[in-house]
C-alpha cells in the first residue's frame, strides 16, 4: 500500500474523531513512509484549525463604511491664467518652505508650511490694520480658495486666515496663486511676512552696488527678460551693463526714472529692494 492510500485512510479515520494506532492497521509501512504520513496528517489538521480561527476573527471585524474623499478633503482645482493651465492645491503635506523652498523636516514647520529660520522673519509679528474683506478681494480670481478659507480658517480669526494662506503658498510655490496669497497676507496686516513670501517669486531685484558706490544694480529674472526692457533701461543716462556684477548699473540719482520703467514693464510682479520685496504697481 502506498503513502497516498495511507493518507486517505488516516483522513477518513480522523473525520470520525477516532484515534487508531498505526500498528493496529493491517498495512505494512516503512519508517520513512510512517513519518511522512503522520507529518502530512498533522499539517492538514493545523491548516484546518488556522482557517477556522481566521474565519472566526473575520466575523468579529465590522466592515469599514465607504467614504467619499470629497467629504473630508478639498480636491484640487484647475485654473487658466495667461493661457497657461495650472492646478490649485488646497490640502496636503507642506514638504517645502513657502519662502526658500528648502525641505521641511520637523512637525511644527510642516504644519506651518514655513521653516524655523524663515518663521522668525515675520510669521510671529502682530498684524497691523488687518482688512479681511480686502484679503478676500485679493483672492477674487480663485473663488474656490475663498470658499475654502472662509469655511476652514475664517472661524480662527486673522491669524487663522494667515496660517491657511501660508500653507497654500507652500503647496503652490510655482503657481500664480502664490502671488495672490502674498497680497492677501499683506492685506491681513502681516507686511513683513508678505515681503518674505514674495522673495521667492520676485523677478526684479534692485540693490545698492556697494558701500562706496551708491549706484543701483538692477537684475531681472531670465525668464522675464526682454530686449524691450534692456533698451529702455539703457536709455537712462549713465546706465550700463556690468559683466562683473551681472546686472545693469544705474546712477542713484536716476532712481525715480528706473522705478517708472519697472512699473511700465513688470507691473503686477514683485521686486526685491533694500527695504523689502514689494508688488510692482501699475504705472
Secondary structure, DSSP 8 states (H G I E B T S, - for coil): --HHHHHHHHHHHHHTT----GGGSS----HHHHHHHHHHHHHHHHHHHHHHHHHHHHHHS-------GGGTS---EEEEETTEEEEE--SS---B-TTT--B--SHHHHHHTS-HHHHTTTTTS--SS--HHHHHHHTTT-HHHHHHHHHHTGGGHHHHHHHHHHHHHHHTTTSTHHHHHHHHHHHTT-HHHHHHHHGGG--EEEEE--SS---EEEEE-GGG--HHHHHHHHTSTT-EEETTTTEEEE-GGGHHHHHHHHHHHHTTSEEEETTEEEE----
